[in-house]
Amino acid sequence: MDLKHINTLRAVMDSDSFLNASYKLGCTQSTVTMHIQQLEKTLNLKLFERVGRKMMLTQEAKEIMPYLDSIIKSVDGLMNHYKSSEEITGKLNIATAETFLVYKMQNILKEFKEKAPNVEISIQGTNCYEVRKKLLNGDIDLGIHYDINRYSDSIITKIMKKFDLVLVSSSSINRKYLDFVSENQEKPFSVVGHNVKSPYRGSLLKYLENKNIMMHKTLELGSVEAAKQGIIANLGIAYLPRFTVERELKEGQLIELEHEIEQTKIKAIYAYHKNKHINRAMNLFIELLNKNFDSV
């Protein structure tokens, strides 16, 4: 006996018609008719008869209703127990791009912990390629990173947002070095980086090479915050997601430089293995990502 058919039976009883039941269930009237016919076939009796404009239970149906009521109550009890249970437990292992962990995840984590305080959650901030490796190796449940177009069909991905990229320098840069459009130049400072495997930093290096704009050796400072301080101190330039330098641009510590880099946006995605069981903890976290990631 299919529980969907029991649910349809209850909807017809509550609505007094197949049409009203279809509205309540969000399906077609023909689907309601089919469910009732299949239930009648299973029970080997007729369930409804038309009385005026209403569909009423037959006498045979009334006689077995105590048994059907017992099934309905049992199903209701099971569903209410699941829905009313506020306790979400278990473990959740996530790896994410460092910039997301620093600038995008804190409010999401706060709301997650408020709603699921008993979940043991581990979030590692690393580069996109390491996130991909951990996901493919089964070391994490969920990967959140910039799209690097390297997944097979075994991985499910969802685009959350496309972020603008911006070329920035210190506001105290010598004005004669502001040109990053003309070819064949030499600059007395470095490209400042926070991760050697940053997908957007690669776009900048390729652009400088194609333009034959010579820079000092790349300066790696280990984190986005350290890189920003290096740029503010006039150690060089960087190509970063705008959200990471929004405050410094508004406060006048950094300025945006004109350029002709082809890649001006970068996609943020989350990914998980298609065979992964999405438990309640993971489902809640994905729900919060979809709701809040762009708004943080």
C-alpha positions as CSV (number, residue, x, y, z in Angstrom):
1,M,0.0,0.0,0.0
2,D,1.5,3.3,-1.2
3,L,1.5,6.1,1.5
4,K,0.9,8.6,-1.3
5,H,-2.5,6.9,-1.9
6,I,-3.4,7.1,1.8
7,N,-2.5,10.8,1.7
8,T,-4.7,11.4,-1.3
9,L,-7.6,9.5,0.4
10,R,-7.3,11.8,3.4
11,A,-7.2,14.9,1.1
12,V,-10.4,13.8,-0.7
13,M,-12.1,13.1,2.7
14,D,-11.2,16.6,3.9
15,S,-12.1,18.4,0.6
16,D,-15.3,16.5,-0.4
17,S,-14.1,16.4,-4.0
18,F,-11.3,15.1,-6.2
19,L,-10.8,18.6,-7.7
20,N,-10.4,20.3,-4.3
21,A,-8.1,17.5,-3.2
22,S,-5.9,18.1,-6.2
23,Y,-5.6,21.8,-5.3
24,K,-4.6,20.8,-1.8
25,L,-2.0,18.3,-2.9
26,G,-0.7,20.4,-5.7
27,C,-1.3,17.8,-8.4
28,T,-3.9,17.2,-11.2
29,Q,-7.3,15.9,-10.7
30,S,-6.4,12.9,-12.9
31,T,-3.6,12.0,-10.4
32,V,-6.1,12.1,-7.5
33,T,-8.4,9.8,-9.5
34,M,-5.6,7.4,-10.3
35,H,-4.4,7.2,-6.6
36,I,-8.0,6.4,-5.4
37,Q,-8.5,3.8,-8.1
38,Q,-5.2,2.1,-7.3
39,L,-6.1,2.1,-3.5
40,E,-9.5,0.7,-4.4
41,K,-7.8,-2.1,-6.4
42,T,-5.5,-2.8,-3.5
43,L,-8.4,-3.0,-1.0
44,N,-10.8,-4.6,-3.4
45,L,-13.6,-2.2,-2.6
46,K,-15.1,1.1,-3.8
47,L,-14.1,4.0,-1.5
48,F,-16.2,6.9,-2.7
49,E,-19.6,7.6,-4.2
50,R,-21.0,10.9,-5.4
51,V,-23.8,12.4,-3.3
52,G,-24.9,15.7,-4.9
53,R,-21.7,17.6,-5.5
54,K,-19.7,15.8,-2.8
55,M,-17.7,12.7,-2.8
56,M,-18.7,10.6,0.2
57,L,-17.3,7.4,1.6
58,T,-19.2,4.3,0.8
59,Q,-20.5,2.1,3.5
60,E,-17.7,-0.5,2.9
61,A,-15.1,2.3,3.2
62,K,-16.6,3.5,6.4
63,E,-16.3,0.0,7.9
64,I,-12.5,-0.1,7.2
65,M,-11.8,3.5,8.1
66,P,-10.7,2.6,11.7
67,Y,-7.8,0.6,10.1
68,L,-7.0,3.4,7.6
69,D,-7.2,6.0,10.4
70,S,-4.6,3.9,12.4
71,I,-2.3,4.0,9.4
72,I,-2.8,7.7,8.9
73,K,-2.2,8.5,12.5
74,S,1.0,6.4,12.5
75,V,2.3,8.2,9.5
76,D,1.4,11.5,11.0
77,G,3.2,10.6,14.2
78,L,6.3,9.6,12.3
79,M,6.4,12.8,10.2
80,N,5.6,15.0,13.2
81,H,8.4,13.4,15.2
82,Y,10.9,14.1,12.4
83,K,9.7,17.6,11.8
84,S,9.6,18.5,15.5
85,S,13.0,17.1,16.3
86,E,15.2,20.2,16.7
87,E,18.4,18.3,17.5
88,I,20.7,17.8,14.5
89,T,23.7,15.8,15.3
90,G,26.7,14.3,13.6
91,K,29.9,15.5,11.9
92,L,30.4,17.8,8.9
93,N,33.8,18.2,7.2
94,I,34.1,21.2,4.8
95,A,37.0,22.6,2.9
96,T,36.8,26.1,1.4
97,A,38.8,28.8,-0.3
98,E,40.6,30.9,2.2
99,T,39.0,34.2,1.0
100,F,35.5,32.6,1.6
101,L,36.4,31.5,5.1
102,V,37.6,35.0,6.0
103,Y,35.0,37.2,4.2
104,K,31.9,35.1,3.5
105,M,31.5,32.2,6.0
106,Q,31.4,33.8,9.4
107,N,27.7,34.8,9.5
108,I,26.7,31.4,7.8
109,L,28.7,29.6,10.5
110,K,27.1,31.6,13.2
111,E,23.6,30.8,12.0
112,F,24.5,27.1,11.5
113,K,25.8,26.8,15.1
114,E,22.6,28.5,16.4
115,K,20.4,26.0,14.6
116,A,22.6,22.9,15.0
117,P,24.8,23.4,18.1
118,N,25.3,19.6,18.5
119,V,27.0,19.1,15.1
120,E,30.8,18.8,15.2
121,I,31.9,20.9,12.2
122,S,35.4,21.2,10.8
123,I,36.2,23.9,8.1
124,Q,39.6,24.0,6.5
125,G,40.7,27.1,4.5
126,T,43.0,26.2,1.6
127,N,43.4,26.7,-2.1
128,C,40.9,25.6,-4.7
129,Y,43.0,22.7,-6.0
130,E,43.4,21.3,-2.5
131,V,39.7,21.5,-1.9
132,R,39.1,19.6,-5.2
133,K,41.7,17.0,-4.2
134,K,40.1,16.5,-0.7
135,L,36.6,16.1,-2.3
136,L,37.7,13.6,-4.8
137,N,39.6,11.6,-2.1
138,G,36.5,11.5,0.1
139,D,38.2,13.5,2.9
140,I,35.4,16.1,3.1
141,D,31.7,16.2,2.7
142,L,31.4,19.6,1.0
143,G,33.8,21.7,-1.0
144,I,33.3,25.5,-1.4
145,H,35.7,27.3,-3.8
146,Y,36.2,29.2,-7.0
147,D,35.3,27.3,-10.1
148,I,38.4,25.7,-11.7
149,N,36.5,23.5,-14.2
150,R,38.2,20.3,-13.2
151,Y,35.3,18.0,-12.0
152,S,33.9,14.9,-13.6
153,D,30.3,13.8,-13.7
154,S,30.7,12.1,-10.4
155,I,30.7,15.5,-8.6
156,I,27.6,17.7,-8.3
157,T,28.4,21.4,-8.4
158,K,26.2,24.5,-7.8
159,I,27.2,28.1,-8.8
160,M,26.5,30.5,-6.0
161,K,27.8,33.8,-7.3
162,K,30.0,35.4,-9.9
163,F,32.4,37.9,-8.2
164,D,34.1,40.9,-9.8
165,L,37.9,40.9,-9.9
166,V,39.9,44.1,-9.4
167,L,43.5,45.2,-10.0
168,V,44.6,47.2,-7.0
169,S,47.6,49.2,-5.8
170,S,48.4,51.4,-2.8
171,S,46.9,54.9,-3.0
172,S,50.4,56.2,-2.5
173,I,51.8,54.6,-5.7
174,N,53.9,56.9,-7.8
175,R,51.5,58.2,-10.5
176,K,53.9,57.5,-13.3
177,Y,53.5,53.7,-12.6
178,L,49.6,53.7,-12.8
179,D,49.6,52.5,-16.5
180,F,48.9,48.8,-16.8
181,V,47.4,49.0,-20.3
182,S,50.4,50.0,-22.4
183,E,52.9,47.3,-23.5
184,N,56.7,47.0,-22.9
185,Q,57.0,48.6,-19.4
186,E,59.1,48.0,-16.3
187,K,57.7,48.5,-12.8
188,P,59.8,48.9,-9.6
189,F,57.6,46.6,-7.5
190,S,56.1,43.1,-7.3
191,V,52.9,41.2,-7.8
192,V,51.8,40.6,-4.3
193,G,50.2,37.1,-3.7
194,H,48.6,35.2,-0.9
195,N,48.5,31.8,-2.6
196,V,50.7,30.4,-5.4
197,K,47.7,28.4,-6.7
198,S,45.2,31.3,-6.8
199,P,43.2,31.0,-10.0
200,Y,42.9,34.8,-10.5
201,R,46.5,35.5,-9.7
202,G,47.4,33.3,-12.7
203,S,45.3,35.6,-15.0
204,L,47.3,38.6,-13.9
205,L,50.7,37.0,-14.4
206,K,49.7,35.8,-17.9
207,Y,48.4,39.3,-18.7
208,L,51.6,41.0,-17.6
209,E,53.6,38.5,-19.7
210,N,51.6,39.1,-22.8
211,K,51.9,42.9,-22.3
212,N,55.6,42.5,-21.6
213,I,55.2,44.5,-18.4
214,M,58.2,43.6,-16.3
215,M,57.8,43.4,-12.5
216,H,60.1,42.5,-9.6
217,K,59.9,38.9,-8.3
218,T,56.5,37.9,-7.0
219,L,56.0,38.6,-3.3
220,E,54.1,35.8,-1.5
221,L,52.7,36.9,1.9
222,G,50.7,33.8,2.9
223,S,47.2,35.3,3.5
224,V,44.8,37.8,1.9
225,E,45.0,40.1,4.9
226,A,48.8,40.1,4.8
227,A,48.8,40.7,1.1
228,K,46.5,43.7,1.5
229,Q,48.8,45.2,4.1
230,G,51.7,44.7,1.7
231,I,49.9,46.4,-1.1
232,I,48.9,49.3,1.2
233,A,52.6,49.6,2.1
234,N,53.3,50.1,-1.6
235,L,55.1,46.8,-2.1
236,G,53.2,46.0,-5.3
237,I,49.9,45.2,-7.0
238,A,47.4,42.4,-6.8
239,Y,44.4,41.0,-8.7
240,L,41.7,40.1,-6.2
241,P,38.0,39.5,-5.8
242,R,36.5,43.0,-5.1
243,F,34.8,41.8,-1.9
244,T,38.2,41.2,-0.3
245,V,39.3,44.9,-0.8
246,E,36.0,46.7,-0.7
247,R,36.6,48.4,2.6
248,E,40.2,49.5,1.7
249,L,39.0,50.9,-1.6
250,K,36.2,52.9,0.1
251,E,38.7,54.2,2.8
252,G,41.2,55.3,0.1
253,Q,44.0,53.0,1.2
254,L,43.9,51.2,-2.1
255,I,43.0,52.3,-5.6
256,E,41.6,50.4,-8.6
257,L,43.9,50.3,-11.7
258,E,42.7,50.2,-15.3
259,H,43.7,47.0,-17.2
260,E,42.7,44.8,-20.1
261,I,42.7,41.4,-18.3
262,E,40.3,39.1,-20.1
263,Q,39.0,37.4,-16.9
264,T,37.1,40.0,-15.0
265,K,34.8,37.7,-12.9
266,I,35.2,34.4,-11.1
267,K,32.5,31.9,-10.1
268,A,32.0,30.6,-6.6
269,I,30.7,27.1,-6.3
270,Y,30.0,24.4,-3.8
271,A,30.5,20.8,-4.7
272,Y,29.8,17.3,-3.3
273,H,30.0,13.7,-4.6
274,K,26.8,12.6,-6.3
275,N,26.7,9.4,-4.2
276,K,27.1,11.3,-1.0
277,H,24.3,10.9,1.5
278,I,23.1,14.4,2.4
279,N,22.3,14.2,6.1
280,R,20.4,16.9,8.0
281,A,23.5,18.8,9.0
282,M,24.8,19.0,5.4
283,N,21.4,19.8,4.1
284,L,21.1,22.7,6.6
285,F,24.6,24.1,5.7
286,I,23.8,24.0,2.0
287,E,20.5,25.7,2.7
288,L,22.3,28.5,4.5
289,L,24.9,28.8,1.7
290,N,22.1,29.2,-0.9
291,K,20.3,31.7,1.3
292,N,23.2,33.8,2.7
293,F,26.4,33.4,0.7
294,D,25.7,36.3,-1.7
295,S,24.3,38.6,1.1
296,V,27.3,38.4,3.4
